Amino acid sequence: METRFREPTRGDYVAATLRIGAYVVGITLGAIVLVWQFDLPGFLLWIVLTVLATVVLIRWHTRNFGYRCPNCDHVFTITAWTNATSLNLGDRKSLRCPNCGKHSACKIMVREDRLPA
């Protein structure tokens, strides 16, 4: 089955912003409860939970979005590691296109078969 992509809509940006907001609120509340209440053990647990939440957020983003090369219009997906370590430029990401091999600011695209909401 071929993966289909489309331009992101305002709803896609809202859904992504809500997920990121929930992530920020969750790790902030976790810090307040765990670190202030349980000192070092709470801090260590908070670090572990923050890393796990970050991995979940990055995997969600990797599975639901792709990128379009501005040079050859090839649409492609990336690995979670590339997603986590590549430079974000607003609605673009600095990536090397697997089709033409050029490094450029690739536009984000939404996978149609895996809606982000």
N, C-alpha and C positions, 0 to 999 in steps of 0.2 A: 504494500500500500504506500503510495507516494504521500509524503508530508506536504500539506498545503500551508502557506503563510499568507498573512494579510497585514496591511498597515494597522498600527495600533489606533484605537479610538480613545476618546476621552474617558469612557467607561473602563478601558484597560488600564489607563494611568491611575484612575481613582482606585481600582481594585488593588493595584500594586502598591499604591501609597498607603492604603488601609492595612495591607499585610506588613509593610515596613513599620507603620505606626504601632501596630499590635506587638511587633517584635521589640521596638524601643520601650514601650510601656512595660512589657513583660520582663525584660532584663533590668529595667529601672526598679520595678516593684520587687523583683527577686533580690536585687542588691540591698534595698531597704530592709526587707524582712530577714534575709539570710545573713548578711554581713553585720548588721547592727545587733541582731539577736544572738548569733552564734559565733562571733569573732572569727578565728582562723578556720575552723571546720566549715563554717557557713560561707566564708570567702572562697574556699576551695570548691565547695559544692556549686556556688554561684558561677565560678569560672567554668566548670565542667558544663553546667546547664547553658551558659552563654555560648560556648563553643558548639554544643549540640544544636541550639536554636539557629546559630549562624549557618551551620551545615545544612539544616533543613531549608532555610530561606534560600540559600544559593542553589540547592538541588531543585527547588520549586521553580526558580527563575530559569535555570538551565533547561528544564524539561518543557517549559511553556513558551519560550522565546527563541528566535533565531535572528540572523543578521543578514543584511543585503550589502554586497560589495558595491561601492559607488563607481568602480572602474568597469566591471563586467556584468553587473546586475545579478550575479550568482547569489542565491539565498542558501545559507548553510547554518548548521548548528555547531556549538562548541562544547567542550567538556566542562565539567564543574570546576576543575582546577583553572582552566583558562578563564572562565567566568569570574572566578574569585581574584585572579591576579592581573587581569587586563585593566587598562585605564578606562574609566567611564567618562564620557563627554556629553552629558545630558541624555539625549535620546539616541546617542551613538556610542560605540565602543571601539577603541583602537585595536584592530585585529589584522591578521594576515589572511587573505582570502585563499582557501584551498584550491580554487579554480585557476586564478590568474597569478597567484603568488605575491601580489602587491600588498604592502602594509598600509592601511588607511582607516579612516573613521567610518565604520560600517553602521548603517541605520538599523535600529531594532525592528523586528517583525514579530507578529504574534502567530503562534501555531494554531491553526483552525481546529485541529482534531483534539487539542488539549486546552480548552478555554481556561484562562487564569482565574476567573471568578469563582 
